[in-house]
Amino acid sequence: AELAFKEFIELNKEHKLSSNSYYWLGEVYYVTKKYAEAAGAFIDSYKLFPAGNKAPDSLLKLGMSLAELGSTNEACESFEELLLKFPDASSRLRRRTLQESVRVGCNN
């Protein structure tokens, strides 16, 4: 899956599904506990496609990846940015963000 997502991104930088590819590449890294690589993919997904359909999800997973790397302050900033910039995000996503925020010890 990792190679397929990387290849798709390389060949289709302007494609509307590129943001999804960065996100899912991050998910592949996250589930394989490659948290630094996951954070990089989630940052790319968000920074390159800040209005993309995976932008809020990317911020959540970025925060979770950063928390796994011990970067609590940065994780909390990611969670806060999601809640501030995406007030219309799904209730499921907002709830999960708040749960993760509490789990890592953010000052909400």
Secondary structure, DSSP 8 states (H G I E B T S, - for coil): -HHHHHHHHHH-TTSTTHHHHHHHHHHHHHHTT-HHHHHHHHHHHHHH-TTSTTHHHHHHHHHHHHHHTT-HHHHHHHHHHHHHH-TTS-HHHHHHHHHHHHHHT---
